[in-house]
Amino acid sequence: MRRRIAWIGAGGLAGLALVFVAAVLVLRSAWFNEKVRERVVSTVETATGGRVEAGSFQFDWRRLRAQIGAFAIHGTEAAGKPPLFRARTVAVGLKIISILERRVDIQYLEVVEPRVYLTIDSDGRTNLPAPKIHSGRSTAETILNLAIGRFQLQNGVFEIESRGQVPFDARGRNLNARFLYELAGPRYRGDLSMQPLDFACGSYGPMPLDVAVALTFEKNRIGVTSAKVATGDSRIDFSGAVEDLVSPHASFRYDLRASLADVNRILRVPELRRGTAEVAGNAVWAGSSNYSATGRLHAYGVEYRDSFVRLQGFRVDAALAAGPAGIGLSAIRLAGDEVNSASQVPVEGSIATAGLRGRDLEFHGVVVDTLGGKLPRRGAGSQSGSLHRHRRACGFRGPSRGVPVQRPTAAMG
């Protein structure tokens, strides 16, 4: 009996070994590579509704890495025009969760030289194709539902026909995307999130952003149902839409809560040391670089320090307006403490206008009252006194990178 059990065990192990060897041979075969390539092409064509081209295909069974060269998705663009999407290479790293349930996670996605080419006709229709869904089953169908551990897009270009190109690079982690196609629109409805997305723009960045967006795509309109973008201790929530893709314009409602330390890091204004700013309002884009934003600013715990002035614990309320020329504040009310080496003087006052133009800070119509004593002159120590209110009024301008500016002299009386 023991010998029989031993032979059965040995036979079982030999069978498993043969199965393993056969599986390895299948995974390494040209037949399996072609089947995987056909499955990728079929899945993408069903989800997008476009025609897919895939050049070379390689599958590394040891690392579960699939790579496609000369990958392209053709939309409804006219013959002879570039495809809706193309890339030099697309590589995917896989992780098998369950063979029986055919559950596979995407560990990473790497796309080299992605090119997006969008056409818009006179009716506002784009070359985005309609997905191949079973219209008899439901009024809406999921066409994409995926999770990617990390991703990277290198040397990308986004182009709208006859409107120029925008280069881009992006990388991030924890990408989740779910898109539906609704027949009633027809429209695409999707949810997209990334934590974090590393973003760089010109000389600013890279900035790690947490992004969560719910949006819709339909004829002549892109709607943002809700969006949240966060970095550090700052976040902005907004919603709105881009209308008329032939002559695009947009309007949004926004709610911003920003750490001034993050503002310092992003906008390069080192005089703003700490504090929190809250702004809510509306933003409008009228095409090209024509944009504007208005809102109401409330800031607290503000510390400002340059070569001559140190302000801390300030509260600021003002009307805000921003545009291509910079950021401006008006009807500013403020209160806090001015600090020097010998004293801390409570102050309150108003500023008619203040603006950030490039890297220059401008102030006009400054009126400041000191409480509890005289306002020290430059170079003088603190001066005690009775509970009088002292005032100064001025207008001055200077660079915001520590270059000395003339400090207004207080009017004592």
C-alpha positions in Angstrom: 0.0 0.0 0.0 2.8 2.4 0.9 4.6 1.6 -2.4 1.4 2.2 -4.3 0.9 5.6 -2.6 4.5 6.5 -3.4 4.0 5.7 -7.1 0.8 7.7 -7.2 2.5 10.7 -5.6 5.4 10.4 -8.0 3.0 10.2 -10.9 1.2 13.3 -9.7 4.4 15.3 -9.4 5.5 14.2 -12.8 2.1 15.3 -14.2 2.4 18.7 -12.6 5.9 19.1 -14.0 4.7 18.2 -17.5 1.8 20.7 -17.1 4.3 23.4 -16.0 6.7 22.7 -18.9 3.8 22.7 -21.4 2.5 26.0 -19.9 6.0 27.6 -20.3 6.3 26.4 -23.9 2.9 27.8 -24.7 3.6 31.1 -23.1 6.9 31.4 -25.1 5.3 30.3 -28.4 4.6 32.6 -31.4 1.0 31.2 -31.3 0.4 32.5 -27.8 1.9 35.9 -28.6 -0.4 36.3 -31.6 -3.4 35.3 -29.5 -2.6 37.9 -26.9 -2.0 40.5 -29.6 -5.4 39.7 -31.2 -7.1 39.9 -27.8 -5.6 43.3 -27.1 -6.7 44.6 -30.5 -10.2 43.2 -30.1 -10.6 44.7 -26.6 -9.5 48.1 -27.5 -11.6 48.2 -30.7 -14.7 47.2 -28.7 -14.1 49.8 -26.0 -13.3 52.7 -28.4 -15.2 51.8 -31.5 -12.1 52.7 -33.5 -9.9 50.7 -35.8 -6.7 49.5 -34.1 -3.3 48.9 -35.7 -0.6 47.1 -33.8 2.9 46.5 -35.2 5.4 44.4 -33.4 4.3 42.5 -30.3 6.5 41.1 -27.5 5.5 39.2 -24.4 8.0 38.4 -21.6 6.4 35.6 -19.7 8.9 35.8 -16.9 8.0 39.4 -16.1 4.5 39.2 -17.5 5.3 42.3 -19.6 3.6 42.9 -23.0 4.9 45.5 -25.4 3.3 46.7 -28.7 5.2 48.8 -31.2 3.6 51.2 -33.7 0.3 51.2 -31.9 -2.5 53.4 -33.3 -6.3 53.9 -32.9 -8.2 55.4 -35.9 -11.3 57.4 -35.2 -13.7 59.0 -37.7 -11.0 61.3 -39.2 -10.8 61.5 -43.0 -8.4 59.2 -44.8 -4.9 60.6 -45.1 -5.1 62.4 -41.8 -3.2 61.3 -38.7 -5.0 58.8 -36.4 -6.8 59.8 -33.3 -4.1 58.2 -31.2 -0.7 56.7 -31.9 2.4 55.8 -29.9 5.8 54.5 -30.7 5.5 51.8 -28.0 2.9 50.8 -25.4 4.1 48.5 -22.6 2.0 46.9 -19.9 3.0 45.0 -16.8 0.5 42.4 -15.6 -0.3 40.7 -12.4 -2.4 37.6 -12.4 -5.0 37.7 -9.5 -7.0 34.6 -10.5 -6.5 32.2 -13.4 -9.9 30.6 -13.0 -11.8 34.0 -12.8 -9.5 35.5 -15.5 -8.7 38.4 -13.2 -5.6 40.4 -14.1 -4.3 43.7 -12.6 -2.3 46.2 -14.5 0.8 46.9 -12.5 2.2 49.6 -14.8 1.6 51.3 -18.1 4.4 53.0 -20.1 3.7 54.9 -23.3 6.5 56.4 -25.4 5.7 59.3 -27.7 1.9 59.3 -27.5 0.3 61.6 -30.1 -3.4 62.6 -29.8 -4.8 64.2 -32.9 -8.3 65.7 -32.6 -10.4 67.1 -35.4 -13.5 69.3 -35.0 -15.9 69.9 -37.9 -18.2 72.8 -38.4 -20.9 71.2 -36.4 -18.7 70.6 -33.4 -18.3 66.9 -34.0 -15.0 65.3 -33.2 -13.2 62.3 -34.6 -14.0 60.3 -31.4 -15.7 57.1 -32.5 -18.7 55.5 -30.8 -17.9 52.3 -28.9 -19.2 49.0 -30.1 -21.9 48.3 -27.5 -24.9 46.0 -27.4 -27.7 48.6 -27.7 -30.4 46.1 -27.0 -29.2 45.3 -23.5 -29.3 48.7 -21.8 -29.2 52.4 -22.3 -25.7 52.7 -20.9 -22.8 50.3 -20.9 -19.4 50.3 -19.3 -16.7 50.6 -21.9 -13.7 51.0 -19.6 -13.0 50.0 -16.0 -9.4 49.7 -15.1 -6.9 50.3 -12.3 -3.2 50.9 -12.9 -0.6 50.9 -10.2 1.7 53.4 -11.9 1.9 55.0 -15.4 4.2 57.2 -17.4 3.6 59.1 -20.7 6.9 60.3 -22.3 7.3 63.0 -24.9 3.6 63.3 -25.7 1.9 65.8 -28.0 -1.8 66.8 -28.0 -2.9 68.5 -31.2 -6.2 70.0 -32.3 -6.3 70.3 -36.1 -5.3 73.8 -37.3 -5.0 75.0 -33.6 -1.5 74.1 -32.7 0.2 71.5 -30.5 0.7 71.2 -26.7 3.6 69.0 -25.5 3.1 67.0 -22.4 4.7 64.5 -20.0 2.9 62.8 -17.2 3.5 60.1 -14.6 1.7 59.0 -11.6 0.3 56.2 -9.5 -3.0 54.7 -8.5 -4.9 55.5 -11.7 -8.5 54.5 -11.7 -10.8 55.1 -14.7 -14.4 54.1 -15.3 -16.2 55.3 -18.4 -19.8 54.6 -19.6 -21.3 55.2 -23.0 -24.9 56.5 -22.8 -27.1 56.0 -25.9 -29.5 58.8 -24.9 -26.9 61.5 -25.4 -25.1 60.1 -27.0 -22.4 60.8 -24.5 -19.4 59.4 -22.6 -19.6 59.7 -18.8 -16.5 59.0 -16.8 -14.7 59.1 -13.4 -11.0 59.5 -13.3 -8.6 59.7 -10.4 -4.8 59.7 -9.8 -2.9 59.9 -6.6 -0.4 61.4 -7.2 0.0 62.9 -10.7 3.4 64.5 -11.2 2.8 67.6 -13.3 5.2 70.2 -14.7 4.4 73.4 -16.5 7.2 75.6 -17.9 9.5 76.6 -15.1 7.1 75.6 -12.4 7.0 72.2 -10.9 7.1 69.3 -11.0 4.1 69.4 -8.6 2.6 66.2 -7.2 -1.2 66.5 -7.6 -4.0 64.4 -6.4 -6.7 64.5 -9.0 -10.3 63.3 -9.0 -12.6 64.3 -11.9 -16.2 63.3 -13.0 -16.8 64.5 -16.5 -18.9 64.0 -19.7 -18.1 64.2 -23.4 -20.8 64.8 -25.9 -21.3 66.6 -29.2 -19.8 70.1 -29.0 -19.5 70.1 -25.2 -17.2 68.8 -22.4 -18.8 69.0 -19.0 -17.0 68.8 -15.6 -19.6 67.6 -13.1 -17.1 67.8 -10.3 -13.3 68.1 -10.0 -10.9 68.2 -7.1 -7.2 68.9 -7.4 -4.9 68.9 -4.4 -1.2 69.5 -3.6 0.4 69.7 -0.2 -2.1 71.5 2.1 -4.0 73.2 -0.8 -7.0 72.1 -2.8 -9.4 73.5 -5.4 -12.9 72.2 -6.2 -14.5 73.3 -9.4 -17.3 72.5 -11.9 -18.4 73.9 -15.2 -18.2 73.2 -18.9 -16.4 73.9 -22.2 -19.0 74.8 -24.8 -18.9 75.1 -28.6 -15.8 73.2 -29.6 -15.6 75.1 -32.9 -15.1 78.4 -31.0 -14.5 77.1 -27.5 -15.3 79.0 -24.4 -15.8 77.9 -20.8 -17.1 79.0 -17.4 -16.5 77.4 -14.0 -17.4 77.9 -10.4 -14.5 77.3 -8.1 -13.7 77.0 -4.4 -10.0 77.3 -3.4 -8.3 76.7 -0.1 -4.6 77.3 -0.3 -1.6 77.2 2.0 0.5 80.2 1.4 3.6 78.0 1.8 2.3 76.2 -1.3 1.7 79.5 -3.1 5.3 80.4 -2.3 6.5 77.1 -3.8 4.4 77.3 -6.9 4.4 81.1 -7.7 7.9 81.8 -6.3 6.8 84.5 -3.8 9.2 83.9 -0.9 7.8 86.9 1.1 4.7 84.9 1.9 5.9 82.6 4.6 2.8 81.0 6.0 -0.9 81.3 6.4 -4.1 80.1 4.7 -6.2 81.7 1.9 -9.7 80.8 1.0 -11.2 82.1 -2.3 -14.6 81.3 -3.9 -15.8 82.7 -7.2 -16.2 82.3 -10.9 -13.7 81.8 -13.8 -14.3 82.4 -17.5 -12.2 81.3 -20.5 -12.9 83.0 -23.8 -10.4 81.2 -25.9 -6.6 81.3 -26.4 -5.0 83.2 -23.5 -8.1 85.2 -22.8 -9.2 84.2 -19.3 -10.3 85.9 -16.1 -11.3 84.9 -12.5 -13.1 86.9 -9.8 -13.9 86.0 -6.3 -13.8 86.9 -2.6 -10.6 86.4 -0.6 -10.4 85.6 3.1 -6.9 84.8 4.5 -5.8 84.2 8.1 -2.6 83.4 9.9 -0.6 85.3 7.3 3.1 86.0 7.7 4.8 88.3 5.3 8.5 89.2 5.5 10.8 91.2 3.3 13.9 93.3 3.8 12.0 96.0 5.9 8.7 94.6 7.0 7.7 91.6 9.0 4.0 91.0 9.5 2.5 88.0 11.3 -0.8 86.7 12.4 -2.6 88.8 9.8 -6.2 88.5 8.7 -7.0 89.8 5.2 -10.3 90.3 3.3 -10.4 91.6 -0.3 -12.0 91.3 -3.7 -9.9 89.3 -6.1 -9.5 89.5 -9.9 -7.0 87.5 -12.0 -6.1 87.4 -15.6 -3.2 87.1 -18.1 -1.6 90.2 -16.6 -1.5 88.8 -13.1 -3.4 88.7 -9.8 -5.0 91.8 -8.3 -6.7 92.6 -5.0 -8.8 95.6 -4.2 -10.7 97.0 -1.1 -8.3 95.1 1.1 -8.9 95.1 4.9 -6.2 93.7 7.1 -5.2 93.4 10.8 -2.4 91.7 12.6 1.0 92.4 14.2 4.1 94.2 12.8 7.2 92.6 14.4 10.7 94.0 14.8 13.7 93.2 16.9 12.4 95.1 19.9 8.6 95.0 19.8 5.4 93.6 18.4 2.9 96.3 17.4 -0.8 95.6 16.6 -1.8 97.2 13.4 -4.9 97.4 11.2 -5.6 99.2 8.0 -6.6 99.0 4.4 -4.9 98.9 0.9 -6.7 100.3 -2.1 -5.1 97.9 -4.6 -2.4 95.2 -4.5 -1.1 93.1 -7.4 1.3 90.3 -8.4 2.6 91.0 -11.9 5.1 88.3 -12.8 7.5 88.4 -9.8 6.7 92.0 -8.8 4.5 92.9 -5.9 2.7 96.3 -6.1 0.8 98.1 -3.3 -1.1 101.4 -3.7 -3.1 103.4 -1.2 -1.8 101.9 1.9 -3.4 103.2 5.1 -2.2 101.6 8.4 -3.2 102.4 12.0 -1.0 101.3 14.8 -2.7 100.4 18.1 -1.1 101.0 21.5 1.9 103.2 20.6 3.9 105.0 18.0 4.9 103.2 14.8 8.7 102.8 14.9 10.6 104.6 12.2 13.1 102.7 10.1 16.2 102.0 12.2 14.6 103.2 15.4 13.6 101.0 18.4 10.1 100.7 19.6 8.5 103.6 21.3 6.0 103.4 24.0 3.1 105.8 24.4 -0.4 106.4 25.3 -3.3 104.6 23.5 -3.3 106.9 20.5 -4.1 105.8 16.9 -1.4 106.7 14.4 -1.8 106.5 10.6 0.3 106.5 7.5 -0.7 106.5 3.8 1.5 105.6 0.9 1.9 103.9 -2.5 5.0 101.9 -3.3 6.2 99.2 -5.6 9.1 96.8 -5.6 10.3 93.4 -6.7 9.2 90.4 -4.6 12.5 88.6 -4.4 14.2 90.4 -1.5 15.4 93.5 -3.4 15.1 96.5 -1.0 12.2 98.8 -1.6 11.8 102.2 0.1 9.7 101.8 3.2 7.1 104.5 3.8 7.8 106.7 6.8 5.1 106.9 9.4 3.3 110.2 9.9 3.3 110.6 13.7 0.7 112.8 15.4 
